[in-house]
Amino acid sequence: MLTREEDIDAHALRKQGWTISAIARHLGRDRGTVRGYLNGDTVPGVRKTSAADWFAPFEAYVRARFADDPHVWVTTLFDEVVDLGFDRSYQSFTRLIRARRLRPACEPCRPAKGRPVAVIEHPPGDETQWDWLELPDPPQDWGWGSRAFLLVGALAHSSRWRAVLAPSMDQPHLIDALDRVTRALGGVTRAWRFDRMATVVHPASGRVTASFAAVAKHYAVQVRICPPRRGNRKGVVEKANHVAAQRFWRTLADDVTVEQAQRALDHWCATRGDARVRPTKDGKASVVTLAAAEPLRPAPGAPFPAVLAATRQTSAQALVAWRGNYYSVPPELAHTSVTVAVRLGSGHLDISTQPSAGAGTGSVLPTVLARHRLAPDGAGVIVRDHGHVIALDRAAMTAAGSTAPPHRSKQRIPPGAAARAAADALRGQLPGAGSGPVAADEAEAVIDPPIDLSRYAAAAAGRNTLQQP
């Protein structure tokens, strides 16, 4: 059975042109075993066995004894377990203790500082060292909260380093930063070295996680993990962290955007960082000269297809901000929260609703509302769908046309037709107007009595006739 680390090495060496026989000799494994893992017939880290674990009854006792005294001799433990019924050899007992890593490390007895360290040789193109740097108090306009993170990658041979700012240390942002730094460094080395970050390995065991194993296979690199409390194994990137914190982050202005800060860091690395002079066996040379001589493999044509997701607040113009650009959504989503998702290497951006809880049916899956082609980071462009533009203009014009002018304090507004009709109905129901509602013809006789027009005719005839004296 191959471990996950051996499986990663086998795939990386196969992509580098090694034959199966050479890989088998290098790993000390059978060719058929290596071929099965390369063909995907066997899953790394899974052993098929039908034998019972005969050491299991004694493992709990050994762990408890090591927890009591991490310096207890194995010979003493062997005498104790023999009295408890252990019937195997002393060699089998010690082998199982080493394989299962039962003896804990006593850190108080082996401090990390002050011990002698050896000089580690780093051949050209052999190793890239990676580390996260936590940066406090980012500018408030970034919207990242109280902390920002910087993934630093350094070529162990030439000390050339590049870094990428990120709002989080989760695995999608790690993969995105790994790809961007790798391309900025000029290519891929044979191996990547990490400390025990949880997005790469299981911190307790130091074993590579299954999700990151796929990333390592995509870039055809071997994964090297530092032992606990052994930061000297990646001292190149540790020094780069110190430089980035003091010469970049400490003097960063408050009014810069994320994209401006990233460009400033890239410019410093290309002009100041690469101009440093390093001692070599043949004298001294600049970092850029040493880096140019490293045999780096080209990066894959596309990044590993991880998905970056973040929550954004839409503006009054129904625009969503993403990495220095703005993307449109339907106008009814103005002033709402949406989810922005970008699959690395896809070249487009998806904007969807946030998942919400349904009534008795669990969570409601988000719905993709818009898809836009990605613009270059920090370009400051507005990417708008034609349909969104028309809908936004129509909504704005409708809102503007339906808005009435404000009332003036001295404006004359007489009762309308509806108010007058209601008043007439109330007058007909006043007390004293009868025992009940007055009929329509009766009300007309009371209010408007009939007029005799003959009087008017006689009066008019008298004015037109001359009277005799």
C-alpha positions in Angstrom: 0.0 0.0 0.0 1.2 3.5 -0.8 0.7 6.3 1.5 -0.9 9.5 0.3 2.5 11.2 0.2 4.0 8.3 -1.9 1.0 8.5 -4.2 1.6 12.2 -4.8 5.3 11.6 -5.4 4.5 8.8 -7.9 2.1 11.0 -9.9 4.5 13.9 -9.9 7.5 11.8 -11.0 5.3 10.2 -13.7 4.5 13.6 -15.2 8.1 14.5 -15.0 8.9 11.6 -17.4 9.9 8.8 -15.0 9.1 5.2 -15.9 7.1 3.0 -13.6 10.1 0.9 -12.9 12.2 3.9 -11.9 9.4 5.2 -9.7 9.0 1.8 -8.1 12.8 1.7 -7.3 12.7 5.2 -6.0 9.8 4.5 -3.6 10.9 0.9 -2.8 7.6 -0.5 -4.0 6.4 -3.1 -6.4 5.8 -2.0 -10.0 2.3 -3.5 -10.0 1.5 -1.5 -6.9 2.8 1.7 -8.4 0.9 1.0 -11.7 -2.3 0.5 -9.9 -2.1 3.8 -8.1 -1.1 5.7 -11.2 -4.1 4.2 -13.1 -6.4 5.0 -10.3 -7.3 1.4 -9.5 -6.2 1.8 -5.9 -7.1 4.5 -3.4 -4.1 5.9 -1.4 -4.2 5.4 2.3 -6.6 2.4 2.2 -5.3 -1.0 3.1 -7.3 -4.1 2.4 -6.8 -6.6 5.2 -8.8 -9.3 6.9 -6.5 -9.9 9.8 -7.6 -8.7 13.3 -5.7 -5.9 15.0 -4.0 -7.9 17.7 -2.2 -4.8 19.1 -5.5 -2.9 19.7 -6.1 -4.2 23.3 -2.7 -2.9 24.4 -2.7 0.4 22.5 -4.8 2.2 25.1 -2.6 1.1 27.9 0.6 2.2 26.1 -0.9 5.6 25.3 -1.9 6.1 28.9 1.6 5.2 30.1 3.2 7.6 27.6 0.7 10.3 28.7 1.9 9.8 32.3 5.6 9.7 31.5 6.7 10.5 27.9 10.3 9.5 28.8 9.5 6.0 30.0 11.7 3.3 28.5 10.2 1.0 25.9 11.9 -2.0 27.7 10.0 -1.1 30.8 6.7 -0.9 28.9 7.5 -4.2 27.2 7.9 -5.9 30.6 4.5 -4.5 31.7 2.6 -5.6 28.6 4.1 -9.0 28.7 2.6 -9.4 32.2 -0.7 -8.3 30.7 -0.6 -11.0 28.0 1.4 -9.6 25.1 2.8 -12.6 23.3 4.8 -11.0 20.4 8.5 -10.1 20.2 10.1 -6.9 21.5 11.0 -5.9 17.9 7.3 -6.1 16.9 6.4 -4.0 20.0 8.8 -1.2 19.2 7.9 -1.3 15.5 4.2 -0.7 16.3 5.1 2.1 18.7 7.0 3.9 16.0 4.4 3.2 13.2 1.5 4.5 15.3 3.5 7.3 16.8 2.4 6.5 20.3 5.3 8.3 22.1 4.4 12.1 22.3 6.9 14.8 21.8 8.0 16.5 25.0 8.2 20.1 24.0 9.4 21.4 27.4 12.5 19.2 27.1 13.2 20.1 23.5 12.6 23.9 23.0 12.4 25.3 19.5 14.8 28.1 20.2 18.4 27.9 21.0 19.2 24.5 19.6 21.9 24.1 16.9 20.7 23.8 13.3 22.4 22.4 10.2 22.8 24.1 6.9 20.2 22.7 4.4 21.2 22.5 0.8 18.5 23.7 -1.7 19.3 22.6 -5.3 18.0 24.9 -8.0 14.4 24.2 -9.0 13.9 21.7 -6.1 11.6 23.4 -3.6 9.1 26.2 -3.1 8.4 27.2 0.5 4.9 28.4 1.5 3.5 30.2 4.5 0.6 32.3 5.6 1.3 35.7 7.2 -1.4 37.2 9.4 -1.6 41.0 9.0 -3.6 43.1 11.6 -5.8 46.2 11.0 -6.3 46.2 7.2 -7.9 49.4 5.8 -11.6 49.6 6.6 -12.6 50.2 3.0 -11.5 46.6 2.2 -14.3 45.2 4.3 -12.1 42.3 5.6 -12.6 42.9 9.3 -9.7 43.0 11.7 -7.3 40.8 9.8 -5.9 40.3 6.4 -3.8 37.4 5.2 -0.8 37.2 2.9 0.3 33.9 1.3 4.1 34.1 0.7 5.9 31.7 -1.7 9.7 31.6 -1.9 12.1 29.7 -4.1 14.4 28.0 -1.6 17.5 28.2 -3.8 17.4 31.8 -5.1 15.3 33.3 -2.3 13.0 34.9 -4.8 9.5 35.4 -3.3 6.1 36.7 -4.3 2.9 37.1 -2.2 -0.8 37.5 -2.6 -3.3 39.2 -0.3 -6.4 37.3 0.7 -9.3 37.9 3.0 -9.3 34.3 4.3 -7.0 31.3 4.8 -9.6 28.7 3.6 -8.6 26.2 0.9 -10.2 28.0 -2.1 -8.2 31.2 -1.3 -5.1 29.1 -0.7 -5.4 27.4 -4.1 -6.0 30.8 -5.8 -3.0 32.3 -4.1 -0.8 29.3 -4.8 -1.6 29.5 -8.5 -1.0 33.3 -8.7 2.3 33.1 -6.8 3.5 30.1 -8.8 3.0 32.0 -12.1 4.6 35.1 -10.7 7.7 33.1 -9.7 8.0 31.8 -13.3 7.0 28.1 -12.9 6.7 25.1 -10.7 9.5 23.5 -8.7 9.7 19.7 -8.0 8.3 20.0 -4.4 6.2 22.4 -2.3 7.0 22.7 1.4 4.4 23.6 4.0 4.0 23.7 7.7 1.1 21.9 9.3 -1.6 24.2 8.0 -5.0 22.5 8.3 -5.9 23.2 4.6 -3.0 21.0 3.5 -2.5 18.4 6.1 -4.1 17.0 9.1 -2.3 18.9 11.9 -2.3 16.0 14.3 -0.8 13.4 12.0 0.9 15.5 9.3 -0.8 13.5 6.6 -1.9 15.3 3.4 -5.7 15.8 3.1 -7.6 14.2 0.3 -8.8 17.5 -1.1 -5.2 19.0 -1.3 -3.8 15.8 -2.8 -5.9 16.5 -5.9 -4.3 20.0 -6.0 -0.8 18.6 -5.7 -1.5 16.1 -8.6 -2.8 19.0 -10.7 0.5 20.9 -10.4 2.6 17.6 -10.4 4.5 18.5 -7.3 5.6 16.6 -4.2 4.4 17.8 -0.8 6.9 18.2 1.9 5.7 18.9 5.5 7.8 20.4 8.2 8.1 18.5 11.4 6.3 20.2 14.4 8.2 23.3 15.8 10.8 23.1 13.1 10.5 26.5 11.4 14.1 26.3 10.3 13.2 23.9 7.6 11.5 26.8 5.7 13.6 29.7 6.9 13.6 31.3 3.4 9.9 32.0 3.5 10.0 33.0 7.2 12.5 35.7 6.3 10.3 36.8 3.4 7.4 37.1 5.9 9.5 39.4 8.1 10.4 41.6 5.2 6.8 41.8 3.9 5.5 42.8 7.3 8.1 45.5 7.9 8.7 47.0 4.4 5.3 46.6 2.9 2.5 46.3 5.4 3.9 48.6 8.1 3.9 51.6 5.7 0.7 50.8 3.8 -1.6 53.9 3.5 -5.2 53.8 4.7 -6.7 55.0 1.4 -5.4 52.3 -1.0 -7.6 49.5 -2.4 -6.7 45.9 -2.3 -5.7 45.9 -5.9 -3.5 49.0 -5.4 -1.8 47.3 -2.4 -1.2 44.1 -4.5 0.3 46.1 -7.3 2.6 48.0 -4.9 3.8 44.7 -3.4 4.4 43.1 -6.8 6.4 46.2 -7.8 8.5 46.1 -4.7 9.3 42.4 -5.2 10.3 43.0 -8.8 12.5 46.0 -8.2 13.8 45.8 -4.7 13.4 42.2 -3.7 14.9 40.7 -6.8 17.8 43.1 -6.7 19.2 41.7 -3.4 22.6 40.1 -3.6 23.0 36.6 -2.3 26.3 34.7 -1.6 27.0 31.7 -3.8 29.7 29.2 -4.2 31.1 31.2 -7.1 30.9 34.6 -5.3 27.8 36.8 -5.2 24.8 37.1 -7.5 21.5 38.9 -7.5 18.3 37.1 -6.7 17.0 37.7 -10.2 20.1 36.1 -11.7 19.8 33.0 -9.5 16.1 32.7 -10.2 16.6 32.8 -13.9 18.9 29.8 -13.7 16.5 27.6 -11.8 15.0 24.9 -13.9 11.3 25.5 -13.3 8.5 23.7 -15.1 5.7 25.7 -16.7 2.6 26.0 -14.7 -0.5 24.2 -15.9 -2.6 25.9 -18.5 -5.4 26.6 -16.1 -5.6 26.8 -12.3 -7.0 24.1 -10.2 -10.8 24.5 -10.5 -11.6 25.7 -6.9 -14.5 27.9 -6.3 -14.1 31.3 -4.6 -17.3 32.5 -2.9 -18.1 35.7 -1.0 -21.1 37.7 0.2 -21.5 41.1 -1.3 -24.0 44.0 -0.8 -25.5 45.4 -4.0 -25.6 49.2 -4.5 -28.5 51.5 -5.4 -27.5 51.1 -9.1 -27.8 47.3 -8.7 -24.0 46.7 -9.0 -21.9 44.2 -7.1 -18.2 45.0 -6.4 -15.6 42.2 -7.0 -11.8 42.7 -7.1 -11.9 46.3 -8.2 -14.7 46.0 -10.8 -18.5 46.2 -10.7 -21.0 43.7 -12.1 -24.7 44.3 -12.6 -27.7 42.4 -11.2 -31.5 42.9 -11.8 -32.8 46.2 -10.4 -35.1 44.5 -7.8 -31.9 43.2 -6.0 -30.6 46.7 -5.2 -29.6 47.0 -1.5 -29.7 43.3 -0.9 -27.1 40.7 -0.1 -25.9 38.3 -2.8 -23.3 35.6 -3.2 -20.5 36.0 -5.7 -18.9 32.7 -6.9 -15.9 32.4 -9.3 -14.5 29.1 -10.5 -10.8 29.5 -11.0 -9.8 29.3 -14.7 -13.4 29.6 -15.9 -13.2 33.3 -16.9 -16.7 34.2 -15.7 -18.4 35.2 -12.5 -21.8 34.0 -11.1 -24.0 36.1 -8.8 -26.7 34.2 -6.9 -29.1 34.6 -4.0 -28.0 33.5 -0.6 -29.3 30.2 0.7 -32.3 30.6 3.0 -34.2 28.3 5.3 -37.4 26.8 3.9 -40.5 26.1 5.8 -40.1 22.5 6.9 -37.9 21.6 3.9 -34.4 22.5 5.1 -32.3 25.1 3.3 -33.3 26.5 -0.1 -30.6 26.2 -2.7 -29.3 29.6 -4.1 -30.4 30.6 -7.6 -28.0 32.0 -10.1 -29.2 35.5 -11.1 -26.4 36.8 -13.4 -23.3 35.5 -15.1 -20.6 38.0 -16.4 -17.3 37.6 -18.0 -14.5 38.5 -15.6 -12.7 41.8 -16.1 -9.0 42.2 -15.1 -8.6 42.7 -11.4 -8.5 46.4 -10.4 -9.5 47.7 -13.9 -12.3 49.8 -12.4 -14.8 48.8 -15.1 -18.5 48.3 -14.9 -19.7 45.1 -16.5 -23.5 45.4 -17.2 -25.9 43.1 -18.9 -28.0 44.8 -21.6 -31.2 43.4 -20.1 -30.2 44.7 -16.6 -29.6 48.2 -18.1 -33.1 48.3 -19.7 -34.8 47.0 -16.6 -33.0 49.5 -14.4 -33.9 52.5 -16.6 -37.5 51.4 -16.8 -37.7 51.0 -13.0 -36.0 54.4 -12.5 -38.4 56.2 -14.9 -41.4 54.5 -13.4 -40.4 55.6 -9.9 -39.7 59.1 -11.1 -43.1 59.4 -12.9 -45.2 58.1 -10.0 -43.7 60.6 -7.5 -46.1 63.5 -6.9 -44.8 67.0 -6.0 -44.8 68.0 -2.4 -47.8 69.9 -1.0 -47.3 73.6 -0.3 -48.6 75.0 3.0 -50.8 77.6 1.4 -52.1 75.5 -1.4 -55.9 75.5 -2.1 -57.4 72.0 -2.3 -61.2 72.1 -2.2 -63.3 68.9 -1.5 -63.5 66.6 -4.4 -66.4 64.8 -6.0 -66.2 61.9 -3.7 -66.2 64.1 -0.7 -69.2 66.2 -1.9 -71.2 63.0 -2.6 -70.5 61.7 0.9 -71.5 65.0 2.4 -74.8 65.0 0.5 -75.5 61.5 1.8 -74.8 62.7 5.4 -77.1 65.7 5.0 -80.0 63.4 4.1 -79.6 61.5 7.3 -79.5 64.6 9.7 -82.0 64.6 12.7 -85.3 66.4 11.9 -85.3 65.6 8.3 -88.0 62.9 8.8 -88.4 59.6 10.5 -86.2 58.0 7.9 -84.4 58.7 4.8 -86.3 61.1 2.5 -87.3 59.9 -0.9 -85.6 61.4 -3.9 -88.7 63.3 -5.2 -89.6 64.6 -1.8 -86.1 65.9 -1.2 -86.2 67.6 -4.6 -89.6 69.3 -3.7 -88.3 70.6 -0.5 -85.0 71.9 -1.7 -86.0 73.1 -5.2 -89.8 74.2 -5.3 -91.4 74.5 -8.7 -91.3 78.0 -10.3 -94.4 79.6 -12.1 -93.1 81.1 -15.3 -96.4 82.9 -16.1 -95.6 85.7 -13.7 -92.4 86.3 -15.6 -94.2 86.4 -18.9 -96.8 88.9 -17.5 -94.1 91.2 -16.2 -92.3 91.1 -19.5 -95.5 92.0 -21.4 -96.2 94.9 -19.1 -92.8 96.5 -19.7 -93.3 96.3 -23.5 -96.8 98.0 -23.5 -97.4 101.8 -23.2 -99.8 102.6 -20.4 -102.6 105.2 -21.0 -102.8 108.2 -18.7 
